[in-house]
């Protein structure tokens, strides 16, 4: 994907994500703890919005059936913009309203989710 996009030419010209905040939104981020500080930046922020759906504010358990698309997307985003601030946001697939929360946060709205 990155080779086809010619992102290396952007890196060569000094465009590597400096001053950029990038969010990846997905329903799962398997193996995140093993990758943070290795293939993903140790400074990444992980926000799990599935916890707001539980009365005990506990994150939803991982669902292996959902695959690893979130983790793959995070790896690609980091490779494309290695100096960007990376924020990974886990949402529940049945709670589409959580995307509104992510959009508001991206625009600087510090309010709460719906």
C-alpha positions as CSV (number, residue, x, y, z in Angstrom):
1,X,0.0,0.0,0.0
2,X,2.7,2.5,1.0
3,X,4.9,1.7,-2.1
4,X,1.9,2.2,-4.4
5,X,1.1,5.5,-2.7
6,X,4.7,6.8,-3.2
7,X,4.8,8.0,0.4
8,X,8.6,7.5,0.4
9,X,8.9,10.6,-1.8
10,X,7.0,12.7,0.7
11,X,9.3,11.4,3.5
12,X,12.3,12.3,1.3
13,X,11.0,15.9,1.1
14,X,10.6,16.1,4.8
15,X,6.9,15.4,5.1
16,X,6.5,12.8,7.8
17,X,3.6,14.0,9.9
18,X,5.3,16.6,12.1
19,X,2.6,18.6,14.0
20,X,-0.2,16.2,12.8
21,X,-2.6,14.3,15.0
22,X,-3.9,11.2,13.3
23,X,-6.8,9.1,14.6
24,X,-7.5,5.5,13.6
25,X,-11.0,4.3,14.5
26,X,-11.8,0.6,14.7
27,X,-13.7,-2.0,16.6
28,X,-10.6,-4.0,17.6
29,X,-6.8,-3.4,18.0
30,X,-5.5,-6.8,18.8
31,X,-1.8,-7.2,19.9
32,X,-1.6,-3.5,20.6
33,X,0.4,-3.8,23.8
34,X,3.0,-6.0,22.0
35,X,3.4,-3.4,19.2
36,X,3.5,-0.2,21.3
37,X,7.0,1.0,21.5
38,X,8.2,-1.4,18.8
39,X,6.3,-1.1,15.5
40,X,4.0,1.6,16.9
41,X,5.1,4.7,18.9
42,X,5.3,4.3,22.6
43,X,3.6,7.7,22.9
44,X,0.4,6.6,21.1
45,X,-2.9,7.3,22.8
46,X,-5.5,4.5,23.1
47,X,-9.1,5.5,23.8
48,X,-11.6,2.6,24.3
49,X,-15.2,4.0,24.0
50,X,-16.7,0.6,24.5
51,X,-16.4,1.1,28.2
52,X,-19.1,3.7,28.2
53,X,-21.6,1.1,27.2
54,X,-21.0,-1.0,30.3
55,X,-22.7,-0.2,33.7
56,X,-19.3,-0.9,35.4
57,X,-17.4,1.2,32.8
58,X,-15.4,-1.8,31.7
59,X,-14.2,-2.1,28.1
60,X,-16.0,-4.8,26.0
61,X,-14.0,-8.0,25.8
62,X,-12.0,-8.5,22.6
63,X,-13.8,-10.3,19.8
64,X,-11.4,-12.3,17.7
65,X,-14.0,-12.7,15.0
66,X,-13.6,-9.0,14.1
67,X,-10.0,-9.5,12.9
68,X,-7.1,-7.2,13.1
69,X,-8.1,-4.4,10.7
70,X,-7.6,-1.7,13.4
71,X,-4.1,-2.8,14.2
72,X,-3.2,-3.1,10.5
73,X,-4.6,0.4,9.8
74,X,-2.6,1.8,12.8
75,X,0.6,0.3,11.4
76,X,0.0,1.7,7.9
77,X,-0.9,5.1,9.3
78,X,2.3,5.2,11.4
79,X,4.4,4.1,8.5
80,X,2.9,6.8,6.3
81,X,3.3,9.6,8.9
82,X,5.9,8.3,11.5
83,X,6.2,11.7,13.2
84,X,2.5,12.2,13.6
85,X,0.8,11.9,17.0
86,X,-1.2,8.7,16.8
87,X,-4.6,8.2,18.6
88,X,-6.3,4.8,18.4
89,X,-10.0,4.8,19.2
90,X,-11.9,1.6,19.8
91,X,-15.7,1.8,19.2
92,X,-18.4,-0.8,19.6
93,X,-19.8,-2.0,16.2
94,X,-23.4,-1.6,17.5
95,X,-22.8,2.0,18.8
96,X,-22.5,4.1,15.7
97,X,-23.1,7.2,17.8
98,X,-19.5,6.8,19.1
99,X,-18.3,8.1,15.7
100,X,-19.9,11.4,16.5
101,X,-17.9,11.5,19.8
102,X,-14.7,10.9,17.8
103,X,-15.6,13.6,15.2
104,X,-16.3,16.1,18.0
105,X,-13.1,15.3,19.7
106,X,-11.2,15.7,16.5
107,X,-12.7,19.2,16.1
108,X,-11.7,20.2,19.6
109,X,-15.1,19.7,21.3
110,X,-14.3,18.5,24.8
111,X,-17.9,17.6,25.5
112,X,-19.1,14.2,26.4
113,X,-20.4,11.5,24.1
114,X,-24.1,11.0,23.4
